[in-house]
């Protein structure tokens, strides 16, 4: 008689903790968005010209990748609720592969900038003026921080996948899977803001 209420309290605590964590993450990136807005206002022309050097195509592909991955992880929750373990595992594996594809695209995108000596601390970038330094400083820091969140999310989802495979997460106990979905949706949401701020401001 006491087991069910205890499980319910544990689930509620877990979800509450995840929402609190997500709130702090939103505050972090919200602060960065404010900083970006201030510097962009003060260096409008430099930000406009620097943004033209970014490849909108890659940013668009990464946006589509994350939107699809958010769908697959949401579908995995539905699958586990319907006792379809194999489908849930498949959908989580697809989510991981899409996350890795995002990171690969970002790696090559960053690589091109680094080859051109356009990165924070570069003498070439310093010669271009303060506006460019600020733009690329924010670009590398904010997209790098987002990429770190992607990596953490992939590790989280990987652990969840193993737990589902071992039946530690099942149709009666899937709050950790829901939490991983919430985290991944946050990662997606942050990118939806980053994409237009850096790639579409031209």
C-alpha positions in Angstrom: 0.0 0.0 0.0 2.9 2.4 0.7 5.0 1.5 -2.3 2.9 3.4 -4.9 2.7 6.8 -3.1 6.5 6.6 -2.5 7.1 6.0 -6.2 4.8 8.9 -7.0 6.7 11.2 -4.6 10.0 10.2 -6.1 8.8 10.9 -9.6 7.4 14.3 -8.6 10.7 15.2 -7.0 12.6 14.1 -10.0 10.5 16.1 -12.4 10.6 19.1 -10.1 14.3 19.0 -9.9 14.6 18.7 -13.7 12.3 21.7 -14.2 14.4 23.7 -11.7 17.6 22.8 -13.6 16.0 23.8 -16.9 15.0 27.1 -15.4 18.6 27.9 -14.3 19.8 27.0 -17.8 17.2 29.4 -19.3 18.5 32.1 -17.0 22.0 31.4 -18.2 21.3 31.6 -21.9 18.8 34.5 -21.3 21.6 36.5 -19.8 23.8 35.7 -22.8 21.1 36.8 -25.2 20.8 40.1 -23.3 24.6 40.6 -23.6 24.4 39.7 -27.3 21.6 42.2 -27.9 23.5 45.0 -26.2 26.7 44.4 -28.2 24.7 44.1 -31.4 23.0 47.4 -30.8 26.3 49.1 -30.3 28.0 47.4 -33.3 25.1 46.9 -35.7 27.1 47.2 -38.9 30.0 45.0 -37.8 27.6 42.3 -36.6 25.7 42.5 -39.9 28.8 42.0 -42.0 30.2 39.3 -39.8 27.0 37.3 -39.9 27.2 37.2 -43.7 30.3 35.1 -43.4 28.3 32.3 -41.6 26.8 29.6 -43.7 23.0 29.7 -43.4 22.7 26.3 -45.1 24.6 24.6 -42.3 22.7 26.4 -39.7 19.4 25.4 -41.4 20.4 21.8 -41.6 21.3 21.7 -37.9 18.0 23.3 -37.1 16.1 20.6 -39.0 18.3 17.9 -37.3 17.4 19.1 -33.8 13.7 19.5 -34.6 13.6 15.9 -35.9 15.6 14.7 -32.9 13.1 16.4 -30.5 10.3 14.5 -32.3 12.1 11.1 -32.1 12.8 11.4 -28.4 9.2 12.5 -27.7 8.0 9.5 -29.7 10.2 7.2 -27.6 8.3 8.3 -24.5 5.1 7.3 -26.2 6.6 4.0 -27.3 7.7 3.0 -23.8 4.2 4.0 -22.4 2.7 1.6 -25.0 5.1 -1.1 -23.9 7.0 -1.1 -27.2 10.5 -1.4 -25.9 12.2 -2.1 -29.3 10.6 1.0 -30.9 11.7 3.2 -27.9 15.3 1.9 -28.2 15.3 2.6 -32.0 13.9 6.1 -31.6 16.5 6.9 -28.9 19.3 5.6 -31.1 18.1 7.8 -34.0 18.1 10.8 -31.6 21.7 10.1 -30.6 22.7 9.8 -34.3 21.0 13.1 -35.1 22.8 14.7 -32.2 26.1 13.4 -33.4 25.3 14.7 -36.9 24.7 18.1 -35.4 28.1 18.1 -33.7 29.9 16.9 -36.9 28.4 19.8 -38.8 29.4 22.2 -36.1 32.9 20.7 -36.1 33.4 21.4 -39.8 31.8 24.8 -39.6 34.2 25.8 -36.7 37.1 24.2 -38.6 36.6 26.5 -41.6 36.7 29.6 -39.4 39.8 28.4 -37.5 41.6 27.7 -40.8 40.9 31.3 -41.8 42.2 32.4 -38.4 38.8 33.8 -37.4 38.5 32.8 -33.7 38.8 34.5 -30.3 42.3 35.6 -29.6 43.3 35.5 -33.3 45.6 38.4 -34.5 43.8 38.3 -37.8 40.4 38.8 -36.1 41.8 41.5 -33.9 42.8 43.5 -36.9 39.2 43.5 -38.2 38.0 45.7 -35.3 36.1 45.4 -32.0 32.7 44.6 -33.6 34.0 41.5 -35.3 35.9 40.5 -32.2 32.7 40.7 -30.1 30.6 38.9 -32.7 32.9 36.0 -33.1 33.6 35.9 -29.4 29.9 35.5 -28.7 29.5 33.2 -31.6 32.1 30.7 -30.4 31.2 31.0 -26.8 27.4 30.6 -27.2 27.5 27.9 -29.9 30.3 26.1 -28.0 28.3 26.2 -24.8 25.3 24.9 -26.7 27.4 22.1 -28.2 28.5 21.2 -24.7 24.9 20.8 -23.7 24.4 18.6 -26.8 27.2 16.3 -25.6 25.8 16.2 -22.1 22.4 15.4 -23.5 23.8 12.6 -25.7 25.5 11.0 -22.7 22.2 11.3 -20.7 20.2 9.7 -23.5 22.8 7.0 -23.8 22.5 6.1 -20.2 18.7 6.1 -20.5 18.9 3.8 -23.6 21.0 1.3 -21.6 18.5 1.4 -18.7 15.6 0.7 -21.1 17.6 -2.2 -22.6 18.1 -3.6 -19.1 14.4 -3.0 -18.2 15.3 -0.5 -15.5 13.1 2.0 -17.3 9.7 0.4 -18.3 6.1 1.4 -18.9 5.5 1.9 -15.1 8.8 3.8 -14.4 9.8 6.1 -17.2 10.3 9.5 -15.4 14.1 9.5 -16.3 13.2 9.1 -20.0 10.8 12.0 -19.7 13.5 14.1 -18.0 15.9 13.3 -20.8 13.2 14.5 -23.3 12.7 17.7 -21.4 16.5 18.4 -21.4 16.7 17.6 -25.1 13.8 19.9 -25.9 15.6 22.7 -24.0 18.7 22.1 -26.2 16.5 22.4 -29.3 14.8 25.6 -28.0 18.2 27.3 -27.3 19.3 26.5 -30.8 16.1 28.0 -32.2 17.1 31.3 -30.6 20.8 31.0 -31.6 20.2 30.3 -35.2 18.4 33.5 -36.1 20.6 35.6 -33.8 23.8 34.6 -35.6 22.8 33.4 -39.0 19.8 35.4 -40.0 20.5 38.9 -38.7 21.6 40.0 -42.1 
